[in-house]
Amino acid sequence: MTGVGAVVAIAFAAAQSGNLGQLHWADALLFAAVVAAAVGYAEGGLLARELGAWQTISWALVLASPVMLALTALAMIQQPLAGTPVQWAAFAYLGVVSMFLGFFAWYRGLGIGPMAQVSQIQLVQPVLSILWAAWLLGEHLTMTTVAGGVAVILCATLAHRFQQSDKLKNVLYDIRGPVLEQAEHMEAEGHRILKLNIGNPAPFGFEAPDAILVDMIKNLPNAQGYSDSRGIYSARTAVVQYYQTRGIMNLDTDDVYLGNGVSELITMTLQALCNPGDEILIPSPDYPLWTASVALSGGTPVHYRCEEDNDWNPDLEDLAAKITPNTKGIVIINPNNPTGAVYSREVLQTIVDLAAEHELILFSDEIYEKITYDDAEMINTATLTGEDVLCLTFSGLSKAYRVAGYRAGWLAITGPNWKAESFIEGIKLLANMRMCANVPAQHAIQTALGGYQSINDLILPGGRLKAQRDLAHRRLNEIDGVSCRQADGALYLFPKLDVEKFNIVDDEKFALDLLKEQKILVSHGRAFNWPEPDHFRLVTLPSVEMLATALDRIEEFLGNYRQ
């Protein structure tokens, strides 16, 4: 509609002057000035949300003053100033009240309201001025003027769009953002894309254990109605019994909530906890759903750094330094996505001690707990917290049991529940509001946790996941300008790029360029809230043959790549 409005304006000017041939270069300059003002107007509205209304206008005048003073002086040389006292008074009113003080309120409106809707009011203002002139001053209205006014009003009306909520302003989830959209567009054109961006086991030939499928099918007749909002009792009991084998003894069936994957439970718990200004400490890099969910819930995500030179372990001093009176909890992702780090008992104990000292909640994301390699030992955080720290443990079937599409996850709450009765009631409320998790998939949980753990066949020496991880790690480190720490767990590697060698300033552009040239889809590092443009995440799920081909193509791409 912006383009339509521009065409209408040009057509109106042409009609007023007779034809386009009567337009002069000054008209083109005026139109360019209007376009520039429109761009500045929109940017000013965005700045008003950050700086404030009067600050935005005042800074605009300060920054523009050198140019405007020079142009004013040049104009005065060519045509000395002249005017009656009444004219000067009118000019002063226009400059001070209408164009300066009046804009305080206008930009305040842009700062707090939907910008498109607020700005549409001003589009109709010139039309109203013409109507006032015709009524009060007897100005003659031509049919062209009337038609132009109607067209402007129609453009303003048709330009109205429903806007997304302001709650989403700081919510990002770029691992399914523009790069993936470009890949989908290329697939629609017939290109074959090798997807190394998402940890989705099934498309790479990883099948769920037969026992899970059989048990779920047999229970379908019993899964046609809603379950308890927390989940079916047998599945929650199976979760309790599993954690008892892991050394977590202070857990009751009523403290377990089943969800449509861990993702739903993460968002649900943060919505139950966070108020505006509340801070949640999250590792950097992270799985971006954590950062997005904190922001969506009204809280403030604060990232503590993980150190690549220390096998991607948390910088515990940085973590401690970022605890403030507003901090409500600490997120632990172990094994880590995207780095593959598996935290030692000592690291976890230090974090637990910090949480106890500052009375913080621990959110322990352990969805990859069964996927560890070599001698890495997986320590469940809740085994260290006892009754001193409230710990929320998240896990599920998606990764270890290769059923990501089933959306079967769970939340286990351990520790001093009596300190968090209101928070837990909030979780119950949200669980009730979504009715229940996917009931057929709930019936798979007991069988999965109590049956043969086929994931061990994949992660031990000779297993497919271990072989693929080893190949990817070796080949990445053979590429000039790339270095990569070995992953001790999960399904990813997080290699580092030599940004000076490749002149990389935008890692999303790197991912897009790789996609367009080599048809390989990866996730750029800053999508995981890593501050520098020097990493990308690669999924190790494809077969050895597919990974070898993909890494050969990445090496070929980087051989000549410069941003």
N, C-alpha and C positions, 0 to 999 in steps of 0.2 A: 504494500500500500504506500510505502514511502516513494517508490518509483512512480506510481500512478499520480501521487500528489505533485511530484516534480514535473511530470508531463503536463498536468493541468495548469501549473503555474506558468510554464513556458508558452503553452497554447494561449493562455489569457493575455500574456504580454504581447504575443504576436498579433492577436485579434485587436488589441487596443491600438497598436501602432500601424495596423493595416496588413502587414505580412512579416514573415521572418526577415525579409530583406531590409526592413526598416530598423532592425535591431542593430545596435552598435557594440563595440568592444566593451564599453562601460556597462552595458547590460549583462554581458558575460561575466565581468568582474563582480557585479552585484550578485549574480546567481551563485558564483563561486563563494562569495562571502557568506551568503545565506547557508550554503551547504556546510562550510567550515563552522559557522555559528551553531548549526544543528548538532554537529559532532561534539563541539565543545559543550553544548548545552547538556547532552546526554552524559558526557564524562563528568560534568559538574554535578549532575544529580547523583552519580555514583560516589564522587568525592564527598558530597554533603553527608552521606551516610557514615563516612569515616571521620571527617574533620569537623563537621557542623556547618550550618547554613551560612552564618555571617563570616566564618573563617574562610569558606570557599570563595565567596565573592571578594573579600578583602585581598586574599592572596592572588586572585585573578587580576585585580587592579594593580597590585604591586609588581607582578611579573610582566604585565603588559605595559607598564608605565614607560620604560625606556623607548619602546617603539612608538607608542602613542604620543609621547611628548615630542619626539623628533618629527613625526608626521604633522602634529599640530603647528610646530614652529614653521615647517615648510609651507603649510597652508596659509599661515598668517603672512608670510612674505609675499605670497602670490595674491592674496586678497585680505587686506587688513580687516580686523573685526569692526563691526558696526551693528547698532541696534538700539531700540528705544528702551527705557527702563522697564516697561511692561514686557517687552520681548525678552530681556535679560532675566526678569523674574520668572517668566514661563520656562526659559531654558534651565534656570537653576532648579526649579521644581521638578522638571523632567529628569535632570541628571541626578539630583540628590534623593528625591522621594521615590519617583517611579522606577528609575533604573538602578538605584543603589539600595535604599532602605526597603523598597517594595520587594526586591529580590530575596531579602532575608526570609520573608514568609514563604515566597515561592519555592525556594530551594529547601526550606524546612519541609514543605509538603512533599517534594520529590524524595527527601531523605527518609520520610516515615511511611509514605504510601506507595502503592504500586506505580512505578514510574510511568508506564505506558498510559495508564488511566489518568493520572494527574496531568501529564503533558498534553493530553488530548484537549483539555480545557483551553489551553493557549492557542491551539490551532483554530478554534472558532472565534477567538478574540478579534482578529481583523475583520471578519465578516460582520460581527456585531458593531464594530466601529463604523463600517460603511452604512449599516442600517440606522445607527444613531445620527450620522451626518445627513442622511436623506430625510429623516423625520424632523430633526431640530434645525438644520441649516438649509433645508430645501435642496440638497444636492440631487442632481438628476441621476437616476439609475437606468443604465442600459440593460438590454437583455443579456449581453455578454457578461456584465457585472453580476447579474442575478444568477446566470448559469454557473459562473466561476465560484460564487459563494456556495451554491448548492453542492457543487462537486467537492469543495473543501470539507463541507459538513459530512458528506457521504464518506470521504476518505477517512475522516476522523472516526466516524462510527464503525466502518468496516475494519479499521485497524485494531479495534478492541480484541484482545485475546485474553483467555484465562491464563494467569501466570502461576508458576509453581510457588509453593509456600516459601516464605522467608526462612522457615526452619531448615530448608535445604541449602541455604546460601553457602555454608561452610562444609557441606557434606560432599566428599569425593570418594569415588570407587573406580579408579582409572584402570584397574586390571580388566574391566569390562567396558572400557571407554572408547575413545576415538580410534585407537589402533585396531581393536576388535571389530568396530563398525566398518573400517576400511577392508578388513579381511572378509567380512560377510559380503560386502559389495563386490569384491573380487571373485568370491565363490559364485555369486549370482551370475557373474559374467563367464563362468566356466573354468576359472583357474583352480588348480588343486593346491590347497594350502596345508602345509605341515604345521600343526598346532602344538607348540611347545609352551603354551601360556597358562593353561589351567590344569590343576591336579584332578583330572576326571579319569579314573582308571578304565572304565568299561570300553570306551572307544579304542583303546590300545590292546584289547584282547584279554583283559583281566576279568575273569568271571567270578561271580559270587559262589561261595561253597554251596553244593547241591542241597545240603541239609537245610540251609536257610530258605531256599526257594520252596522246597517241599513243605516245610513247616508253615510257611506263610500261606501257601496255596490251601493246605488242609484247614487253616483257620479262617479262610475267607468268609464262610457262612457266619462265623461269630464276630465278624469285623464290619458288619453293615451299619451299626449304630454308633453313636458317640460313646467314648469311654469316659472314665473319670478325667477331669481336666488335667490332672497331674500325670495320667497315663495308666495303663492296665497294671493291676497289682503284681502279677507274675513277672512282668518285665522289670518293674521297679525293684522287686525283691532280687531279681537276678543281678541287677546293678549293685545292690548292697552286698550280695555274696561275692561278687567279683572283687569289689574293693576290699573286702575282708581278707581275701587271699593276697592282696597287695599290702596289707598292714594298716589299713584304715578301719579302725574298729568303732569309732564314734559316729556311726551313720545309721539312720533309721529309714525305713521305706517311705515314710511321710516326708523325708527330706530330699527325695529324688523327684525331679520333674522331667518328663519326656517332652521332646519338642520336634518340630519339623526341621531337623538338622540342628547342629550347634549354632548356626547363624541366627535362627529365630530366638534361641535362648539368650544369646549375647545381647541382642537388641532389647529383649524383654527385661532382663535384669538391670540393664543400664537405665532404661526408662523408669523402672521402679525406684531407682536410687538417685539419679542426678537432678539437681536444681541448677538454675543459672549461676555460674561462677564456680561450681564444684569442679575440681580438677581430678582427672584420672591419669596416672602415669602409665605410659605405653612404650614398649621398646621401639627403637628405630634402628633398622627397618622392622616393620610389623606386617601382620596380615591386616590390610586396610579396613576391613569391616570393623575392627575395634575402634579406630580413630573416627570412622564415619558414624558409628553408633553412638559414641560419646557426644559428638557434635549434634546429631539428630535429637538426642535426649536433652539437650540444653546445657550439657556440661562443657568443659574445656579440656581437650586432649593435650597433655604435656608429654613430650617424648624424651626418654632417657636413652643415651647412646649405647649401642653395642659395638665392641671393638673388633674390627676385622683382624688386626694383628694378634689378638688374643682368642683366636678361633671363634669369633663372633659372640663371646661371652659379654654379659652386661658390664658396663662401666659402673661399678658399684658406688664410686665416689660421686659420679654425675647423678646417679639415681638418688642418693641421699641428699645431695645439694638441691634437688628440685622438689623436695617435700616442703610444702607450705601449710599454713593453717587451713587452706581451702582444699587440700588433698584429701580425697575420700577413699582411694584405692590404687592398687598396683596391678597391672596386667602382666602375666608371665605366659609366654608362648613356648612350650617345651614338649617335644622337639620343635624347633623354631621353623616357622614359615615366614620368610623365604630362605634363610641361611642354612638350615639343616643342623644348627648347633643343638647339642644335648647338654643341659646344664648339670654340673657336678653337685653333689650333696652340699659341699661347702658354699657354693654360690647361692643355692636355694636357701640354705640356712641363714645366710646373711640377709637375704631379702625378707625372710620370715621374721627375723629379729627386728628389722626396720619397721615392718608392719606392726609388730607387737609394741614397739616403743612408741609409735605415733598413732596407735589404734586405727589402723587402716584395714580395709578389706582386700583380700587377695583374690584375683580372678585368674585361675590357672587353666589355660587352653591346652588340653592334652589330646587333641584329636589324632595326633600321630604317635601316640605312646607305644604302640606295638610295632612301629616301623623304625628300628634302630639297627645300626650296622657295626660289625667288628666287635670291639669290647665296650662299646658305649652302654652305660647303665642308665636306664630310665628310672628316675625317682619321682614318685607322685608327690606333689607339694603338700597335700593334706596329711601325709605321713609325718611331716615335720611340724605341723601347726598345733596339734593337740587341741586343748581347750582354750588356748591363749589367743588365737587369731581366727576370725571368721574367714573361711576359705570356700570359694565357689569353684568346683571342678567341672570342666566341660569336656565331653568326649562323645563318641558315637560310632556308627557302623560304616560311614561313608568311605573311609580310606582303607583301614585294615581289612575290612570285609568286602570291599569293592562294590558297594551298593550306594553310590552317591545319590542316585536318583530316588532312592527310597525315602530320603530325608528322615532318618532315624537318629536322633541325638538325645543326650541326657545332661542334666545338671544335678550335681550332688552338693548339698550344703552341709558343711561340717564346722565344728567350733562352737563358740558361745552364742548359740541362736537367741538366747534371752536378751542379748544386747541389740538384736536386730529384728525384733518382733514386727515393728512397723514396716521395715523394708521387706521382710518376708511376706507380710500381708499384701504388700504391693505386688510382689511376684505372683501370689495366688490370684489376686484380682485380674492381672493381665492374662494369666493362664486361663481363668474362667472366661474372659472376654473372647479369646480365640477358640473357645469350646474345648478342643483337644487336638493332639497331634495325630498324624496319619495312622489310623488304627491298624490296617493290615501290616504296616511296617513294624509297629510295636510288637507284634507277635513274633517277629524275627529276632528280637533282642535276646530273649532267654536262650534260644537255640544257638545263637552266635557266641555268646559269652561262655556257654557251658560245653560247647562242642569242640571238635578238633580245630586247632588254631593253624589253619593252612598258610597264614601269612608268614610263619616261620620258614616254610619251604622257599619263600621268595627272598628273604633277607639274609639267610645264612650263606656261607660260601657255596658257590654253584647255583644259587638262586637267581632268578631273572632280575629282580630289582637291584640286587647288589652288583651284578654284572653290568647292568646299564649305568648305574651310578659311577662305577669304576671307569668305564669307557669314557663317559662324558667328562669326568674330572681330568683324566689323562689328556684327552684331545683338546680340551679348552686350554690347558697349560702349555700345549705345543703350539698354539697360535700366537704369533708375534703381536705384542701389545695387549694380551689378555692374561690375567692371573686369576686363580680360583682356589679358595679354601675347600678342603674336603668336607662333605656333609656327613655328619654322624647319624643323622636321622631324617625322616620325612621323605619327600619325593622331588626335591628341588636342589639346584645349585644357583649360587648368586655371584657370578663372575664379575671381575673388575676390568674396566676398559682403561687404557692409557689415554686420557682425554687430551693430553698434549700431542701425542702422536697422531690421533685421529681428529684433533681440533673439535672435540665434541662439547657443545654448550647446551644442547637440548637432547636429552636421552629419549624423549618420546619421538623426536624426529629420527633418531637413530633406529628405533624400532620400526617406524613407518618406512624408512628407506630400505631396511632389511626385508621387510614384508614385500614391498613393491618390486625389488630387484631379484630376490631369491625365493619368494613365496614361503617364507618361514615366519611364523608368528611367535614372538616372545613378549614378555612384559617388561617395560622399562623400570629402572630402579626407583625413581621418584614416586611411582605409583604405590610403593610400599613405605612411603613417608621417610625415605632416605634423602638427606638434604642435598646431595651432590649428583650431578648428571653422569656418574661414572660406573654404574652397575646395571645389570639386567638379570631377570630371573628366567631360568630355563628348567622345564619339567623333564625329569628323567624317566618318564613312563614309556616312551616309544621303545620298540625293540632295538637290540644292538645294531642291526642293519640300518634301521631308520635313523637312529641317532648318529651313526657314522656318516651317513649321507648328509644329514642336516649340518653336522659340524664341519664337514668338508666344504659345504656351501657357505657357511658362516666365515670360514677361513678365506675362501675365495673373495667374498664380499669385503672383508676387512683389508685384504691385500691392497686395494685401491681406494679405500674409503677415506674421505675427508669431508668434514662439514664446512 
